[in-house]
Every structure is written in structure tokens, then in C-alpha cells.
Amino acid sequence: MKIKQYYQRYGRRTAAAAGALLILILMFLYLTGNLSGEPKITPSTKEAPPSPSVAGEIVTVKTMVIPVEIEAVGAVDARETAQVSSRTMALITRIYAAAGDVVKKGQPLVELDARDAQAQLAQAREALASAQAELERTRLDAGRIERLHEKQAATRSEYDAAQAALTMAQAQVDSAKARVREAEVSLSFTKIEAPLSGKVIDRLADPGDMAVPGQPILGLYDPSSLRLEVIVPERLVSQVQPGRRVRASIDALDLQFEAEITQVVPSSDVQSRSFIVRVPLPQKNDAFPGMYGRIWIPSGSTEALLIPQEAVRRVGQLEMVTVVEDGAARTRTVKTGKKYPQGVEVLSGLEPGEQVVLPQKDS
């Protein structure tokens, strides 16, 4: 009897548990949508970002054969220059030019105190007048003695003495004339003129300073004679012969041009093992002596992976390009090298045949 009651109670508990489990299963199927037969929808917590569209001109990365050029640096120099200085010691009274002024040959530049030179000239002229008067008196005496000698009224020694005095008086006149010319030249030194047409580099003295022979007062150069003077390693001497054309630039002026080598100085510096090469500048330019300049000397060829310069954008210290991968634009980091007229060299980050996107130009 007891056993029968136990099984009845156990059966009722099992049926209750089975019913509860069945209800839970039905509720789960209803919530997941499987009970109604509708398709199961699994919500996504994070959507994948769409790939950016490819906008802009697409360029294929290529390996190109480009000429190798070796850079040589130097400075602008003028072929025709002049240092204006005095040839006599005198006080500077006026200076007619300043740095940057354009002057013409023969134009007055500096005026010196001329009072001493004028006094010397006056003295020399007075000495000349006195010598000329003495010459005239001596000539009259010599003529009178000559006539007396012809009449045998004067001795031969008197005649010779008169002729000697005449010669000496003529020499005194010639000497006085030379002193006059010297004084005139000294006076002319008090007015200094431009020795060439050109531009004033700098003014090194002011009115009131003492002009000393050989000490510069003004510096001049002819702008039409400007040239670029660069230092080239002696191992390249065979590649920089006169007449060869090279690329050149003046960085400060953003001036780039082609020029013909006009001169190679036939002497090498022992310390640096280099020599000087000169190329002329274009006639119309704003350069001045001392400006930094460069030339590029052709030296064979090499292969390089090139892309247009505008394809590279800099983000901080990184260089980035946009590449096309599976029809979509992707950003990639690259490392670039030298710049060439055909483009910029890519050292890493791209392979030949890949495509890069150029930025769109503003319309």
C-alpha cells in the first residue's frame, strides 16, 4: 500500500516538472520567432563601416629609368666687380651712392676735401711761371752772347756757359710743368667716379671719415655678369667640361634654370679634393652675390619606383597615400626618397602595378 502511494506521488511530481519544462520550451520558441515559422533575425550590435568610394584620378605605380644627378652647391658671384677707394689721403666730404643704388660708368660717387690738392696745384703753377720767366731771361742772355761771339767780342767759354744756362732753364720749365700735371692729377683724385656700370653692394664709409689709399669706400658689381660658382668633387672632373648643360637653381628666389658650364677652374684644392665650376645666371634675375645655389651634374641612370608628388600627403611625421584595393580606396603608409622631375621615389609601402589615387583638384 505504501509503495503504491509513493509511486503515485512521484508520478504527479514528474508530470508537473515535465509540464513546466514544456512551457519554458514553448516560451523560448515564441520569443526567438521559431514558433510562428517566421525567419530568425539576429540583431547586430556593431555594423561594419562602409568602404570609402574611389574619387580622383587613379595612377599606376611604375618603375622608371631615370638619370642620376649629383648635386654640387656653391654661391652666386659676379664676374665684374670693383672696390671704390681713394688714391690719396683726404677727408671724405660727400658720398653720392648707397647700398642697392644703380650707377653708370663715370658717374660721381665720392668727393674728398680738395683744399690741399688745390694749394699744391697753385704752388706748382707759380713755380712754372717763375721757371718760364727765368727761361725767357736766359734765352735773351744766350742770344746776346751768341751775337757777340760771332763778332768775336765774347769768348768761347762765355758762349758755352750761356748755352748751358739756357738748357738748364728749359729743364726747370719742363720740371715745373710736370709738377703742375702731378698736382692736377692729385686734384682729380678728390672726385671719385664709378669705374663700371652696375649696382652698389655696400657703403663702407661716411662723410667725415678719412679716406686712406687702398681702403674700400664703396663696392660695385655688374648684375649682368652674375654667375653661379659651385664646388665639385674632383672625381667628377670628366663630367663637367665647358659646354655641358646642367640643371641649376637659386633656392631663395625659387629660380630653376638650365645653364651651360662656361668655366672650369684648372686647379684643385688640396684639402677638399675639389675644384670650382662656373655657370652663368639668366640675364633677368633678382639674385645678388653671396646667394646659395646648386647645380645637378648628370652621372648615369638608375631605376626607381615613382609616383606623383601630389599623391603623397603628410600627417605629422607619417607619409600617407590612398591606394585602390578590391575596388575600394584604402589609406597606406609609405616612405619616400629623392624627388625627380618625373615624381617622387617610393622606398617602401608600394609595389609596381598598384594604383594610387590623386587628390581631386578644386574646380
VOKOLRO-449247 format. One line per field, with one value per residue (C-alpha): residue in one letter; chain; x, y, z. Coordinates in steps of 0.25 Angstrom, whole numbers, m for minus. Layout:
% residues N
rest: a  ...;
kette: A  ...;
X: X  ...;
Y: Y  ...;
Z: Z  ...;
END
This chain:
% residues 363
rest: m  k  i  k  q  y  y  q  r  y  g  r  r  t  a  a  a  a  g  a  l  l  i  l  i  l  m  f  l  y  l  t  g  n  l  s  g  e  p  k  i  t  p  s  t  k  e  a  p  p  s  p  s  v  a  g  e  i  v  t  v  k  t  m  v  i  p  v  e  i  e  a  v  g  a  v  d  a  r  e  t  a  q  v  s  s  r  t  m  a  l  i  t  r  i  y  a  a  a  g  d  v  v  k  k  g  q  p  l  v  e  l  d  a  r  d  a  q  a  q  l  a  q  a  r  e  a  l  a  s  a  q  a  e  l  e  r  t  r  l  d  a  g  r  i  e  r  l  h  e  k  q  a  a  t  r  s  e  y  d  a  a  q  a  a  l  t  m  a  q  a  q  v  d  s  a  k  a  r  v  r  e  a  e  v  s  l  s  f  t  k  i  e  a  p  l  s  g  k  v  i  d  r  l  a  d  p  g  d  m  a  v  p  g  q  p  i  l  g  l  y  d  p  s  s  l  r  l  e  v  i  v  p  e  r  l  v  s  q  v  q  p  g  r  r  v  r  a  s  i  d  a  l  d  l  q  f  e  a  e  i  t  q  v  v  p  s  s  d  v  q  s  r  s  f  i  v  r  v  p  l  p  q  k  n  d  a  f  p  g  m  y  g  r  i  w  i  p  s  g  s  t  e  a  l  l  i  p  q  e  a  v  r  r  v  g  q  l  e  m  v  t  v  v  e  d  g  a  a  r  t  r  t  v  k  t  g  k  k  y  p  q  g  v  e  v  l  s  g  l  e  p  g  e  q  v  v  l  p  q  k  d  s;
kette: A  A  A  A  A  A  A  A  A  A  A  A  A  A  A  A  A  A  A  A  A  A  A  A  A  A  A  A  A  A  A  A  A  A  A  A  A  A  A  A  A  A  A  A  A  A  A  A  A  A  A  A  A  A  A  A  A  A  A  A  A  A  A  A  A  A  A  A  A  A  A  A  A  A  A  A  A  A  A  A  A  A  A  A  A  A  A  A  A  A  A  A  A  A  A  A  A  A  A  A  A  A  A  A  A  A  A  A  A  A  A  A  A  A  A  A  A  A  A  A  A  A  A  A  A  A  A  A  A  A  A  A  A  A  A  A  A  A  A  A  A  A  A  A  A  A  A  A  A  A  A  A  A  A  A  A  A  A  A  A  A  A  A  A  A  A  A  A  A  A  A  A  A  A  A  A  A  A  A  A  A  A  A  A  A  A  A  A  A  A  A  A  A  A  A  A  A  A  A  A  A  A  A  A  A  A  A  A  A  A  A  A  A  A  A  A  A  A  A  A  A  A  A  A  A  A  A  A  A  A  A  A  A  A  A  A  A  A  A  A  A  A  A  A  A  A  A  A  A  A  A  A  A  A  A  A  A  A  A  A  A  A  A  A  A  A  A  A  A  A  A  A  A  A  A  A  A  A  A  A  A  A  A  A  A  A  A  A  A  A  A  A  A  A  A  A  A  A  A  A  A  A  A  A  A  A  A  A  A  A  A  A  A  A  A  A  A  A  A  A  A  A  A  A  A  A  A  A  A  A  A  A  A  A  A  A  A  A  A  A  A  A  A  A  A  A  A  A  A  A  A  A  A  A  A  A  A  A  A  A  A  A  A;
X: 0  11  19  7  5  20  19  6  13  26  18  10  23  29  17  18  33  31  19  27  39  29  24  38  42  29  32  47  42  32  42  52  41  43  29  22  30  36  51  60  66  79  81  95  102  112  111  124  127  125  138  141  138  149  149  160  170  176  191  198  211  223  237  244  258  263  276  285  289  300  297  308  306  312  309  306  318  320  330  331  333  340  345  344  355  363  377  381  379  368  355  342  332  321  317  306  302  297  295  286  287  289  301  306  321  327  316  322  322  331  336  348  354  361  367  381  382  377  388  399  394  394  409  413  407  414  427  424  422  435  443  437  441  455  456  452  463  473  469  471  485  489  485  493  505  503  504  516  523  520  527  538  534  531  540  536  535  525  517  517  513  501  496  497  489  479  478  477  466  458  459  454  442  439  441  431  421  422  419  407  402  404  397  385  384  385  373  365  367  358  346  344  335  329  339  327  312  306  300  305  308  311  315  327  330  322  325  335  343  358  360  372  378  374  363  350  339  328  327  321  317  311  298  299  312  306  309  308  321  320  330  331  338  350  345  334  344  342  327  327  335  332  320  312  298  293  281  283  275  275  267  264  257  251  259  261  268  277  291  304  317  325  338  345  356  368  373  368  368  378  370  356  360  350  350  342  331  324  311  304  291  279  280  267  268  268  280  292  306  306  293  293  291  292  295  292  302  298  304  298  284  276  263  253  238  232  218  213  218  203  199  207  201  208  201  210  223  216  215  201  196  182  183  172  169  158  151  152  161  170  180  194  207  219  233  239  252  258  250  251  244  236  231  236  243  236  245  235  220  216  219  220  206  198  189  189  178  182  174  163  167  158  149;
Y: 0  10  6  9  23  26  24  32  44  42  41  54  62  57  61  75  76  72  81  93  89  89  102  108  102  108  122  121  117  128  139  134  134  119  116  125  120  134  135  137  151  152  167  172  181  187  190  189  203  204  205  219  221  223  238  245  241  227  226  212  211  209  206  216  218  232  239  240  254  258  271  282  294  308  323  334  342  354  353  368  375  387  393  408  414  427  429  440  442  453  455  450  461  455  441  441  426  416  401  396  408  406  415  417  417  431  435  443  434  441  455  458  470  477  489  483  478  492  498  489  492  507  506  497  507  518  511  508  523  526  516  521  535  530  523  535  543  532  532  547  546  534  541  553  545  537  550  555  542  543  557  551  560  549  537  523  519  531  525  511  516  524  511  503  513  513  497  497  508  499  487  495  499  484  480  491  486  472  477  484  472  464  474  474  458  459  469  460  449  457  453  438  433  419  410  402  402  393  393  397  385  393  407  405  419  432  447  452  439  439  433  424  419  405  405  402  413  406  392  391  379  377  370  365  357  349  334  322  317  303  293  280  267  264  250  257  265  257  260  276  280  294  294  283  287  285  288  299  306  318  313  327  332  319  320  308  308  301  306  303  301  313  311  300  306  298  296  286  289  280  280  277  270  279  289  301  301  313  315  328  332  337  351  355  351  357  350  356  352  342  335  320  312  298  290  276  268  256  243  231  225  217  210  216  213  227  233  247  257  261  247  247  255  257  254  258  250  240  240  234  230  226  212  204  190  182  194  202  213  210  218  213  218  219  224  233  237  246  256  255  263  251  249  245  232  221  213  205  203  201  191  192  191  196  208  221  232  246  257  264  278  289  294;
Z: 0  4  m9  m17  m11  m13  m28  m29  m22  m31  m44  m41  m38  m51  m59  m52  m56  m70  m72  m66  m76  m88  m84  m84  m97  m104  m98  m103  m117  m117  m113  m124  m135  m138  m133  m143  m154  m158  m161  m150  m149  m141  m137  m139  m128  m138  m153  m162  m167  m182  m191  m196  m210  m220  m224  m232  m243  m242  m245  m247  m239  m249  m248  m257  m262  m258  m260  m247  m244  m234  m226  m224  m216  m217  m217  m227  m231  m240  m251  m252  m238  m233  m220  m220  m212  m211  m217  m207  m193  m190  m183  m189  m191  m199  m204  m215  m214  m204  m204  m215  m224  m239  m244  m258  m262  m260  m250  m238  m226  m215  m213  m204  m197  m209  m202  m200  m215  m219  m211  m217  m231  m229  m224  m236  m245  m239  m239  m254  m257  m250  m258  m271  m267  m264  m277  m285  m278  m280  m295  m297  m290  m298  m311  m307  m304  m317  m325  m318  m320  m335  m335  m327  m315  m306  m303  m305  m291  m289  m301  m295  m281  m287  m295  m283  m275  m286  m285  m270  m270  m281  m272  m260  m268  m272  m258  m253  m264  m259  m245  m250  m257  m244  m236  m246  m245  m230  m230  m239  m229  m220  m229  m230  m241  m244  m251  m257  m259  m248  m234  m221  m212  m199  m194  m185  m181  m178  m180  m169  m170  m174  m188  m188  m201  m203  m193  m199  m199  m208  m214  m228  m237  m251  m250  m264  m260  m249  m249  m240  m235  m229  m223  m230  m225  m234  m237  m246  m254  m266  m266  m264  m277  m282  m291  m284  m280  m265  m257  m247  m236  m227  m215  m209  m221  m225  m238  m246  m260  m269  m272  m279  m272  m276  m268  m260  m252  m255  m241  m230  m215  m208  m195  m200  m213  m221  m232  m236  m247  m252  m259  m263  m258  m267  m271  m264  m249  m235  m230  m223  m219  m208  m210  m209  m221  m227  m240  m243  m251  m259  m255  m262  m259  m249  m247  m237  m233  m235  m232  m234  m223  m220  m217  m204  m192  m179  m166  m155  m157  m166  m181  m186  m200  m204  m211  m219  m213  m218  m224  m211  m206  m195  m187  m186  m180  m189  m189  m200  m204  m215  m223  m238  m249  m252  m238  m224  m221  m212  m204  m197  m196  m210  m221  m236  m243  m231  m232  m224  m224  m227  m219  m226  m231  m227  m238;
END
